[in-house]
């Protein structure tokens, strides 16, 4: 297996449609914890790819909520490996809105691709994996 330090710079990406069942506030807004859950999912895949283990999320730092996430959005979430310790892995995380539904279209289900995508949340995360014997 490749040593994790050799994989610094590796990026893992997930996409997810945000269902209306997750709308929590007026205006179909989704709570910030929704994106943090997506960060956990993409971090899990990163740990599997780098260490053959699902790992555990230890902490977040510098979480920035930059734009509202709404039901009907399509969110793209990246985790980029930036540093490797003995058991810890530091990830730069970003969630972008790549599609958004909205009023004003020809139908109630109108939506559009956002170009460029809109950055919704950024964070730095630390995950830990089991020690290698």
Steps between C-alpha positions, in 0.01 A plus 500: 500500500619855427612693807251778577771771495556425131135593436511861626298700248254217432145631462179304546169645374138413577181650358160496663155634420355671808145364543216722612455275802819660640366856486508624856434873481289749304598536137585128479830561683697199621690510829880519498529157659383349172821607324714389795345155456604506133852595608499190721398283205773628267759479781405135553570420135831687526605283797401184314707605198807607699499252787259217425290599802193722546680709761330733748440873479683663793439872448405788276674835495436821312147406391363778279135509390520717188166446323166350592426142393141441392288197429520430129870587479760261364807519723852396401729426796879464479752373752865569416773331703745768613703343781574151632603424856561165665127441547347835406407634159423867436237570234396822330125476443277697267130476412380673184149545366516387137126504421214692658126477461313820507198708423467687177548204274248364252375238750483450875788252466730733303868494598830620363866407491707760683809603307715565681393287793426686825719416800268422790727367778874462554681334789813324611447157650716254688435128472679218677570148382628196691872471561683272260675214678 
